[in-house]
Amino acid sequence: MKYEFKSGIDEKEYNEFVLNFPSTSFMQTVNWSKVKLAWEHDFVGMYNDDKLVCAAMILKRRSFFNKKLFYIPRGFVIDYEDKKLLDKFVTNIKNYAKKNKAIDVKIDPFICFNEDNIQNIKKNKGIEIRKTFTTNTKNVVKNLEEVGFKHGGYEKKVNAYIQPRYTMAISLKDKDGNVYDKESLRRTFPKNTRNYIGTYQEERGVEFSFSTDPKDVTDLVSVLRCTEERQHIALRSENYFKKVMECFPDNAVLFFARVDIDKYIKFLKKDMKEHENKKEFCEKQIREAEDVKREFGPKPLAGATIVMMPTCKTGIKTASFLYAGTNTKILPSLKITNGLMFYRLCYCLERGCDYCDLGGVDGSLEDHLSTFKSKFNPNVLELVGEYDLVINKIYYSLFNLGMKLLKFMRSKR
């Protein structure tokens, strides 16, 4: 058995390997390197008798003194339990990093310490779930540490690391691995969530749609700006989202929620006639709907999201919910975000996904993202987090010191 390490692997050969390796992340594909234009990149791997057996897409960024930082998003494309292969690959990665003046190689593999249902965690219920992501975690962690990786810590804040250490995911299969149908999936949600999904919104003129056209990114961004203003945060630019759509034409999907105002007003007038006790409420809603129509038009965009469908062809197929925005000025009483979430889940269900990753949350599970996502009865995944393979201890220490000073200075502004 003869192993050989190579860099500069042909894109087609590399991508073919990654797409056919079980459960790989889109962040290790060739397409993702084309999105991350601010980084240099390289495709490296190990061959066994001329057959590619493990690989990695390395993102590179220049630091001080002409040194570089290496980042391998979502870790290597490798069987982490194959200790011999992992050891040889990491040894070669380390030598490669030294030659390229890197001070550190950072990875954050999608490997879990814990996975449990939100109700078990918050309400001490005994809900049995299908555990998929915690298989052999102890062995993997042990192997990573033995080949030289240093664990980055157990911070719970959503922005403590490059990728959040806690995320919420919805399984599209029951505890026995049977695929849900739409109604069975809806029934897994708490009553006060599922009551606002389906007929409730259809009758009131709420409409959902999807698009794979990069031109529709403009609509996505218009809603994201509402979220930015409301939460005082900065998300990605329109060009960034267009790049994602262009680089992943078969995987990136936009989802939209709109309200047919005239249909909603018609429903309210009918409801008011049939239920005298609702007159005051319906009249108030009609006035609100008319105000919305004057400001935003007859079919305003209330919510929009972008989802990355699975790129891997085998293993666990997980759809990643990347960014979402809501215009809260448009009839919040209709709970439109509930329906948009369910519409996305059904889209993923129909296309054979196993899980939908709703994205990062704070490990305390008390932040606003956790509050919203908890309404859909998700599982909470505690990931192992970041690991660093330190190449140059002196420069690495100086870099970390500089980053701490920068964060301190920003906190004092």
C-alpha positions as CSV (number, residue, x, y, z in Angstrom):
1,M,0.0,0.0,0.0
2,K,1.7,3.2,-1.2
3,Y,0.4,6.6,-0.2
4,E,1.2,9.8,-2.1
5,F,0.2,13.4,-1.3
6,K,-0.6,15.8,-4.1
7,S,-1.6,19.5,-4.2
8,G,-3.1,21.3,-7.2
9,I,-5.4,18.4,-7.9
10,D,-7.5,18.8,-11.1
11,E,-10.9,20.4,-10.2
12,K,-12.9,17.8,-12.0
13,E,-11.2,14.9,-10.3
14,Y,-11.4,16.6,-6.9
15,N,-15.1,17.4,-7.2
16,E,-16.0,14.0,-8.4
17,F,-14.4,12.5,-5.3
18,V,-16.0,15.0,-2.9
19,L,-19.5,14.7,-4.4
20,N,-19.4,10.9,-4.1
21,F,-17.9,10.8,-0.6
22,P,-20.6,10.2,2.0
23,S,-22.2,13.2,3.8
24,T,-19.8,15.9,2.6
25,S,-20.5,19.6,3.0
26,F,-20.9,22.0,0.1
27,M,-18.1,24.0,1.7
28,Q,-15.6,21.4,0.5
29,T,-16.7,21.6,-3.1
30,V,-14.9,23.3,-6.0
31,N,-18.0,25.6,-6.3
32,W,-17.5,27.0,-2.8
33,S,-13.9,28.0,-3.6
34,K,-15.3,30.1,-6.4
35,V,-17.7,31.9,-4.0
36,K,-14.9,32.7,-1.5
37,L,-13.1,35.1,-3.8
38,A,-11.3,36.9,-0.9
39,W,-9.3,33.7,-0.3
40,E,-6.7,31.9,-2.3
41,H,-7.4,28.1,-2.5
42,D,-5.9,24.8,-3.4
43,F,-7.2,21.2,-3.7
44,V,-5.0,18.6,-2.0
45,G,-5.3,14.9,-1.3
46,M,-3.8,11.5,-0.6
47,Y,-3.6,8.8,-3.3
48,N,-3.3,5.1,-2.6
49,D,-1.9,3.3,-5.7
50,D,-3.0,6.3,-7.8
51,K,-6.6,6.3,-6.4
52,L,-7.7,9.4,-4.5
53,V,-8.7,8.3,-0.9
54,C,-9.0,11.6,1.0
55,A,-9.0,15.3,0.1
56,A,-9.4,18.8,1.3
57,M,-10.1,22.3,-0.2
58,I,-7.8,24.7,1.6
59,L,-8.7,28.4,1.8
60,K,-5.7,30.6,2.3
61,R,-5.5,34.2,3.6
62,R,-2.5,36.4,4.0
63,S,-1.7,37.6,7.5
64,F,1.1,39.8,8.9
65,F,4.8,39.4,7.9
66,N,3.7,37.7,4.7
67,K,2.5,34.6,6.6
68,K,-0.7,32.8,5.8
69,L,-3.7,31.3,7.6
70,F,-5.1,28.0,6.3
71,Y,-8.8,27.2,6.8
72,I,-10.5,24.0,5.7
73,P,-14.2,24.6,6.2
74,R,-16.1,21.6,7.6
75,G,-12.8,19.7,7.8
76,F,-11.2,17.1,5.6
77,V,-13.1,14.8,3.2
78,I,-11.8,11.6,5.0
79,D,-12.7,8.7,7.1
80,Y,-11.6,10.2,10.5
81,E,-11.6,6.7,12.0
82,D,-8.9,5.5,9.6
83,K,-6.1,6.5,12.0
84,K,-3.2,5.5,9.6
85,L,-4.6,7.5,6.7
86,L,-5.5,10.5,8.9
87,D,-1.9,10.5,10.3
88,K,-0.3,10.4,6.9
89,F,-2.6,13.1,5.5
90,V,-2.1,15.4,8.4
91,T,1.7,15.0,8.3
92,N,1.7,15.9,4.6
93,I,-0.7,18.8,5.3
94,K,1.7,20.1,7.9
95,N,4.7,19.9,5.5
96,Y,2.7,21.6,2.8
97,A,1.7,24.4,5.2
98,K,5.3,25.0,6.2
99,K,6.4,25.3,2.6
100,N,3.6,27.8,2.0
101,K,4.4,29.9,5.1
102,A,1.3,29.1,7.0
103,I,1.2,29.6,10.7
104,D,-1.9,27.6,11.4
105,V,-4.3,25.1,9.8
106,K,-7.9,25.4,11.1
107,I,-10.7,22.9,10.6
108,D,-14.3,22.7,11.9
109,P,-15.7,19.3,10.9
110,F,-19.4,18.6,11.1
111,I,-19.0,16.1,14.0
112,C,-21.3,16.3,17.1
113,F,-20.6,15.9,20.8
114,N,-24.3,15.8,21.5
115,E,-27.7,15.7,19.6
116,D,-31.0,15.8,21.3
117,N,-34.5,17.2,20.8
118,I,-35.2,20.7,22.0
119,Q,-38.1,19.5,24.2
120,N,-35.9,17.0,26.0
121,I,-33.4,19.8,26.7
122,K,-35.8,22.5,27.9
123,K,-38.7,20.5,29.3
124,N,-37.0,17.2,30.4
125,K,-39.3,15.1,28.2
126,G,-38.5,11.6,27.0
127,I,-38.7,12.1,23.2
128,E,-36.8,9.5,21.4
129,I,-34.9,10.8,18.3
130,R,-32.9,9.2,15.5
131,K,-29.3,9.9,16.4
132,T,-27.1,10.2,13.3
133,F,-24.3,12.7,13.9
134,T,-22.8,11.4,17.2
135,T,-21.6,8.0,15.8
136,N,-18.1,7.3,17.1
137,T,-17.4,10.9,18.0
138,K,-15.1,9.9,20.8
139,N,-12.8,8.0,18.5
140,V,-12.7,10.8,16.0
141,V,-11.8,13.4,18.6
142,K,-9.1,11.1,20.0
143,N,-7.6,10.6,16.6
144,L,-7.6,14.3,15.8
145,E,-5.8,15.1,19.0
146,E,-3.3,12.3,18.6
147,V,-2.2,13.5,15.1
148,G,-1.5,17.0,16.5
149,F,-4.7,19.1,16.4
150,K,-5.5,21.4,19.4
151,H,-9.1,21.9,20.3
152,G,-10.4,25.5,20.1
153,G,-12.6,25.4,23.2
154,Y,-16.2,25.1,24.2
155,E,-17.6,28.7,23.7
156,K,-21.4,28.8,23.4
157,K,-21.8,32.2,21.7
158,V,-23.1,32.0,18.2
159,N,-20.3,34.1,16.8
160,A,-17.4,32.7,18.9
161,Y,-16.0,30.8,16.0
162,I,-16.0,30.9,12.2
163,Q,-18.9,28.5,12.2
164,P,-21.4,28.3,15.1
165,R,-20.8,25.5,17.5
166,Y,-24.5,24.9,18.1
167,T,-27.0,24.5,15.4
168,M,-30.6,23.3,15.1
169,A,-31.7,20.7,12.6
170,I,-35.0,19.1,11.7
171,S,-35.0,15.4,10.8
172,L,-37.3,14.5,7.8
173,K,-37.4,11.0,9.1
174,D,-38.9,9.5,12.3
175,K,-37.0,7.8,15.0
176,D,-37.0,4.5,13.1
177,G,-35.7,6.1,9.9
178,N,-39.1,6.2,8.0
179,V,-39.6,9.2,5.8
180,Y,-42.3,11.6,6.9
181,D,-45.2,12.7,4.7
182,K,-46.1,16.4,4.8
183,E,-48.9,16.0,7.3
184,S,-46.8,13.7,9.6
185,L,-44.0,16.3,9.5
186,R,-46.5,19.1,10.3
187,R,-47.8,17.0,13.3
188,T,-44.3,17.0,14.9
189,F,-44.6,20.8,15.5
190,P,-46.3,22.2,18.6
191,K,-50.0,23.0,18.2
192,N,-49.5,26.8,18.3
193,T,-47.1,26.5,15.4
194,R,-48.9,24.0,13.1
195,N,-52.2,25.9,13.5
196,Y,-50.8,28.7,11.5
197,I,-49.6,26.5,8.6
198,G,-51.5,25.3,5.6
199,T,-55.2,26.2,5.2
200,Y,-55.0,29.0,7.7
201,Q,-52.6,31.0,5.5
202,E,-54.0,29.8,2.1
203,E,-57.4,31.3,3.0
204,R,-55.8,34.6,3.9
205,G,-53.9,35.1,0.7
206,V,-50.4,34.0,1.8
207,E,-48.5,32.6,-1.2
208,F,-45.1,30.8,-1.3
209,S,-42.8,30.2,-4.2
210,F,-39.2,29.2,-5.0
211,S,-36.6,30.3,-7.6
212,T,-33.2,29.2,-8.9
213,D,-32.8,32.4,-11.0
214,P,-29.9,34.6,-9.8
215,K,-31.9,37.7,-10.8
216,D,-34.3,37.0,-8.0
217,V,-31.6,37.7,-5.5
218,T,-32.6,41.3,-5.6
219,D,-35.9,40.4,-3.8
220,L,-34.0,38.3,-1.2
221,V,-31.7,41.2,-0.4
222,S,-34.6,43.7,-0.1
223,V,-36.0,41.6,2.7
224,L,-32.7,40.9,4.3
225,R,-32.2,44.7,4.6
226,C,-35.3,44.9,6.8
227,T,-33.8,42.3,9.1
228,E,-30.4,44.1,9.1
229,E,-32.1,47.4,10.2
230,R,-34.3,45.7,12.8
231,Q,-31.5,43.7,14.4
232,H,-28.6,46.2,13.8
233,I,-26.5,43.6,12.0
234,A,-24.7,43.4,8.6
235,L,-25.4,40.5,6.3
236,R,-24.0,39.7,2.9
237,S,-24.1,41.8,-0.3
238,E,-26.3,41.3,-3.3
239,N,-23.2,40.3,-5.4
240,Y,-22.4,37.6,-2.8
241,F,-25.8,36.0,-3.1
242,K,-25.7,36.2,-6.9
243,K,-22.3,34.5,-6.8
244,V,-23.7,31.7,-4.7
245,M,-26.6,31.2,-7.1
246,E,-24.3,31.2,-10.1
247,C,-21.8,28.8,-8.6
248,F,-24.4,26.4,-7.3
249,P,-27.1,26.4,-10.1
250,D,-28.3,22.9,-9.1
251,N,-28.3,23.4,-5.3
252,A,-28.9,27.0,-4.3
253,V,-32.6,27.8,-4.0
254,L,-34.5,31.1,-3.1
255,F,-37.8,30.9,-1.3
256,F,-40.4,33.7,-1.0
257,A,-43.6,34.5,0.9
258,R,-46.0,37.1,-0.4
259,V,-49.5,38.2,0.6
260,D,-52.4,38.8,-1.8
261,I,-53.8,41.8,0.0
262,D,-57.1,41.9,-1.9
263,K,-57.7,38.2,-1.1
264,Y,-56.9,38.8,2.6
265,I,-59.3,41.7,2.8
266,K,-62.0,39.6,1.1
267,F,-61.5,36.9,3.6
268,L,-61.7,39.4,6.5
269,K,-65.0,40.8,5.2
270,K,-66.5,37.3,4.9
271,D,-65.2,36.3,8.3
272,M,-66.7,39.4,9.8
273,K,-70.1,38.7,8.3
274,E,-70.1,35.1,9.6
275,H,-68.8,36.0,13.0
276,E,-70.3,39.1,14.6
277,N,-67.9,38.9,17.6
278,K,-64.9,39.3,15.2
279,K,-66.1,42.6,13.7
280,E,-63.8,44.9,15.7
281,F,-60.7,42.7,15.0
282,C,-61.5,42.3,11.3
283,E,-62.0,46.0,10.8
284,K,-58.7,46.7,12.4
285,Q,-57.0,44.1,10.2
286,I,-58.6,45.5,7.1
287,R,-57.3,49.0,7.9
288,E,-53.8,47.5,8.4
289,A,-54.0,45.5,5.2
290,E,-55.0,48.6,3.3
291,D,-52.1,50.6,4.8
292,V,-49.7,47.8,3.7
293,K,-51.2,47.8,0.2
294,R,-50.6,51.6,-0.1
295,E,-47.0,51.3,1.0
296,F,-45.9,48.0,-0.5
297,G,-48.3,47.2,-3.3
298,P,-51.0,44.6,-3.8
299,K,-48.7,41.5,-3.4
300,P,-45.9,42.6,-1.0
301,L,-42.9,40.4,-0.3
302,A,-43.1,39.5,3.4
303,G,-40.2,37.0,3.7
304,A,-37.3,35.4,1.8
305,T,-34.6,32.9,2.3
306,I,-31.8,31.1,0.6
307,V,-31.2,27.3,1.0
308,M,-28.3,25.2,-0.1
309,M,-29.5,21.7,-1.1
310,P,-27.2,18.8,-0.5
311,T,-24.3,18.5,-2.9
312,C,-23.2,15.0,-1.8
313,K,-24.7,12.0,-3.6
314,T,-24.4,9.5,-0.8
315,G,-24.6,9.4,3.0
316,I,-26.5,11.9,5.1
317,K,-28.1,14.5,2.8
318,T,-28.5,17.8,4.7
319,A,-30.1,20.9,3.3
320,S,-28.5,24.1,4.8
321,F,-30.8,27.1,5.5
322,L,-28.3,29.9,5.0
323,Y,-29.9,33.3,5.4
324,A,-33.5,34.5,6.0
325,G,-35.2,37.8,6.2
326,T,-38.6,39.1,7.2
327,N,-40.4,42.4,6.6
328,T,-42.3,42.6,9.9
329,K,-44.3,45.6,8.7
330,I,-46.3,43.2,6.5
331,L,-49.1,41.7,8.6
332,P,-47.2,39.9,11.4
333,S,-50.4,38.5,12.8
334,L,-50.5,36.0,9.9
335,K,-47.3,34.2,11.2
336,I,-46.0,34.1,7.6
337,T,-42.5,32.9,8.7
338,N,-44.2,29.7,10.1
339,G,-45.6,28.9,6.6
340,L,-42.4,29.8,4.8
341,M,-40.4,27.4,7.1
342,F,-42.8,24.6,6.4
343,Y,-42.8,25.3,2.6
344,R,-39.0,25.0,2.6
345,L,-39.1,21.8,4.7
346,C,-41.6,20.2,2.3
347,Y,-39.4,21.2,-0.7
348,C,-36.5,19.4,0.9
349,L,-38.7,16.4,1.9
350,E,-39.9,16.0,-1.7
351,R,-36.2,16.0,-2.9
352,G,-35.0,13.2,-0.6
353,C,-33.2,15.2,2.1
354,D,-32.6,13.5,5.5
355,Y,-32.2,16.7,7.5
356,C,-32.6,20.5,7.3
357,D,-30.0,22.4,9.1
358,L,-31.7,25.6,10.3
359,G,-28.4,27.3,11.1
360,G,-26.5,28.4,14.1
361,V,-27.9,29.4,17.5
362,D,-26.4,30.5,20.8
363,G,-25.5,27.6,23.0
364,S,-27.6,29.0,25.8
365,L,-30.7,28.4,23.6
366,E,-32.1,31.7,24.9
367,D,-31.3,33.9,21.9
368,H,-34.0,35.1,19.4
369,L,-32.8,32.6,16.8
370,S,-33.3,29.7,19.2
371,T,-36.7,31.1,20.2
372,F,-38.0,31.1,16.6
373,K,-36.4,27.8,15.5
374,S,-37.6,26.0,18.6
375,K,-41.2,26.5,17.4
376,F,-40.5,23.7,14.9
377,N,-39.4,21.0,17.4
378,P,-35.8,20.7,16.1
379,N,-32.9,18.7,17.3
380,V,-30.0,20.6,18.9
381,L,-26.6,19.6,17.6
382,E,-23.6,20.5,19.7
383,L,-20.6,20.4,17.3
384,V,-17.1,19.6,18.3
385,G,-16.0,23.1,17.1
386,E,-12.7,24.2,15.8
387,Y,-9.3,22.4,15.8
388,D,-6.0,24.1,15.1
389,L,-2.9,22.4,13.7
390,V,-0.3,25.0,14.8
391,I,2.6,25.3,12.3
392,N,4.5,28.2,13.8
393,K,3.9,28.6,17.5
394,I,5.5,32.1,17.8
395,Y,3.6,33.7,14.9
396,Y,0.4,31.8,16.0
397,S,0.7,33.3,19.5
398,L,1.3,36.8,18.1
399,F,-1.6,36.5,15.8
400,N,-4.0,35.4,18.6
401,L,-2.7,38.2,20.8
402,G,-3.4,40.7,17.9
403,M,-6.9,39.4,17.4
404,K,-7.7,39.7,21.1
405,L,-6.5,43.3,21.1
406,L,-8.5,44.1,18.0
407,K,-11.7,42.7,19.6
408,F,-11.0,44.6,22.8
409,M,-10.6,47.9,20.9
410,R,-13.8,47.3,18.9
411,S,-15.7,46.6,22.1
412,K,-14.6,50.0,23.5
413,R,-16.0,52.0,20.5
